[in-house]
Amino acid sequence: QEQLVESGGGLVQAGGSLTLSCVASGIAFRIYDMGWYRQAPGKQRELVAEITRYGSANYGESVKGRFTISRDNGKSTLSLQMNSLEPEDTAVYYCNARLTATIVWGQGTQVTVSS
């Protein structure tokens, strides 16, 4: 069964850092394009960062220069290093795997940044 499990969320002060992880199972991780999305209360889900199967990364404008996405195909793990966190980064962060018409979502992990 396809499954994505996120971890690493929590409460952090503004200016701090967190690293999120997403472990995949039931999929051929290395051939999937992967991404991190987030959804704040009352807002639409938005792209944070994505990385293709070839390792090419793309970031949302609000996180450029602060967040770094990476993948370890050997461990079927997607990571998101988040630095210089701001209260506006507070949201539930979701891991996403995409392969043509197949899309898999994780259950999400809460990130809260206090001012």
C-alpha positions as CSV (number, residue, x, y, z in Angstrom):
1,Q,0.0,0.0,0.0
2,E,1.3,3.4,-0.9
3,Q,2.1,5.5,2.2
4,L,3.9,8.7,3.0
5,V,4.7,9.4,6.7
6,E,5.9,12.9,7.7
7,S,7.7,13.7,10.9
8,G,9.8,16.6,12.4
9,G,7.1,19.2,12.9
10,G,6.8,21.1,16.2
11,L,6.9,24.5,17.9
12,V,9.8,26.8,17.2
13,Q,10.6,30.5,17.8
14,A,10.8,32.9,14.9
15,G,14.3,32.7,13.4
16,G,14.7,29.1,14.3
17,S,15.1,26.0,12.2
18,L,13.3,22.7,11.7
19,T,13.9,19.7,9.5
20,L,10.9,17.7,8.2
21,S,11.2,14.2,6.9
22,C,8.9,12.1,4.8
23,V,9.4,8.3,4.5
24,A,7.7,6.6,1.6
25,S,6.6,2.9,1.4
26,G,4.8,1.0,-1.2
27,I,6.0,3.1,-4.1
28,A,9.1,3.1,-6.3
29,F,10.4,6.2,-4.7
30,R,13.2,7.0,-7.1
31,I,10.9,7.4,-10.1
32,Y,8.4,9.8,-8.3
33,D,8.5,13.5,-8.3
34,M,8.2,14.6,-4.7
35,G,7.1,17.8,-3.0
36,W,6.2,19.6,0.2
37,Y,3.0,21.5,0.5
38,R,1.5,23.4,3.4
39,Q,-1.9,24.6,4.5
40,A,-2.5,27.3,7.1
41,P,-5.9,27.7,8.7
42,G,-8.4,29.4,6.4
43,K,-6.0,29.3,3.4
44,Q,-5.5,27.0,0.4
45,R,-2.9,24.4,0.3
46,E,0.2,25.8,-1.4
47,L,3.4,24.5,-2.8
48,V,6.5,24.9,-0.6
49,A,9.1,23.0,-2.6
50,E,9.3,20.2,-5.1
51,I,12.1,18.0,-6.4
52,T,11.9,15.9,-9.6
53,R,13.1,12.3,-9.9
54,Y,16.2,13.8,-11.5
55,G,17.0,16.0,-8.5
56,S,15.8,19.4,-10.0
57,A,14.3,21.6,-7.2
58,N,11.7,24.4,-7.3
59,Y,10.6,26.6,-4.4
60,G,7.6,28.7,-3.6
61,E,8.5,32.4,-3.6
62,S,7.9,32.9,0.1
63,V,10.5,30.2,1.1
64,K,13.3,30.8,-1.5
65,G,16.6,31.2,0.2
66,R,15.3,29.8,3.5
67,F,14.2,26.3,2.8
68,T,16.0,23.4,1.1
69,I,14.4,20.3,-0.2
70,S,16.4,17.1,-0.7
71,R,15.8,13.4,-1.3
72,D,17.6,10.2,-0.5
73,N,16.4,7.5,-2.9
74,G,18.3,4.8,-1.1
75,K,16.2,5.5,2.0
76,S,13.0,6.5,0.2
77,T,13.1,9.7,2.2
78,L,12.2,13.3,1.3
79,S,13.5,16.1,3.6
80,L,12.8,19.8,4.0
81,Q,15.4,21.9,5.9
82,M,13.7,25.1,7.1
83,N,15.8,28.0,8.3
84,S,14.9,31.5,9.4
85,L,11.4,30.5,10.2
86,E,8.7,33.1,10.4
87,P,5.3,33.1,12.0
88,E,3.8,33.1,8.5
89,D,5.3,29.6,8.0
90,T,2.9,28.2,10.6
91,A,0.9,25.5,8.8
92,V,0.3,21.8,8.4
93,Y,3.0,20.5,6.1
94,Y,2.2,17.7,3.7
95,C,4.5,15.4,1.7
96,N,3.4,14.6,-1.9
97,A,4.5,12.0,-4.4
98,R,3.5,12.2,-8.1
99,L,3.9,9.9,-11.0
100,T,1.7,10.6,-14.1
101,A,-1.9,10.2,-12.8
102,T,-0.8,8.8,-9.4
103,I,-0.7,11.2,-6.5
104,V,-0.1,10.2,-2.9
105,W,-0.4,12.5,0.1
106,G,0.9,12.1,3.6
107,Q,-1.2,12.8,6.7
108,G,0.7,16.0,7.5
109,T,2.8,17.4,10.3
110,Q,2.1,20.6,12.2
111,V,4.7,23.4,12.2
112,T,4.1,26.3,14.5
113,V,6.4,29.3,14.6
114,S,6.0,31.7,17.5
115,S,6.9,35.4,17.3
